[in-house]
Amino acid sequence: MAIALAKVYGGILASNNLKDISKYVEKYNLDHIATGDILVAALEAGYIDENTGNQIWSNMISKRRILPTNSFSDYLHLSK
């Protein structure tokens, strides 16, 4: 459903499940963001600090969400 809405309305697809969506992102030339992108944008805008980002990240991992690194801090170091 999210892919269809992004395609029809020119939206941005937000998903961490790159394996399942990558072929659709490429096929329909969709903009895509993941949790890391959203948290980095929130950090840069001053909505959160790194500690808050780490807490959000940790909470997601505790709910068995698959993220690319063990912490938001690790993600920040990789994205630089």
C-alpha positions, -999 to 999 in steps of 0.1 A, spaced: 0 0 0 28 25 9 45 18 -24 13 25 -43 7 57 -24 42 70 -29 40 62 -66 5 78 -72 11 109 -50 48 114 -56 55 107 -19 85 94 -1 86 57 9 98 53 45 110 17 52 139 -1 67 131 -32 47 154 -25 18 155 -61 6 118 -61 -1 113 -27 -15 145 -20 -35 132 -34 -68 101 -11 -65 121 19 -55 142 14 -86 114 4 -110 92 34 -101 121 58 -93 107 64 -58 123 85 -31 131 64 0 141 71 35 148 48 65 149 53 103 185 64 102 177 92 76 148 104 97 168 105 130 198 123 113 174 149 99 158 153 134 193 156 149 204 182 124 172 202 129 177 202 167 146 182 175 167 154 192 202 150 205 224 120 200 214 105 233 177 106 224 186 91 190 204 63 207 174 57 230 150 55 200 174 32 182 177 10 213 139 8 217 135 -3 181 161 -30 184 145 -42 216 113 -46 196 133 -67 171 135 -41 144 164 -48 121 187 -17 118 220 -14 101 241 -7 132 239 -14 169 234 22 179 225 56 164 260 68 173 275 40 152 251 50 123 262 86 125 299 75 123 291 54 92 272 81 74 299 107 77 
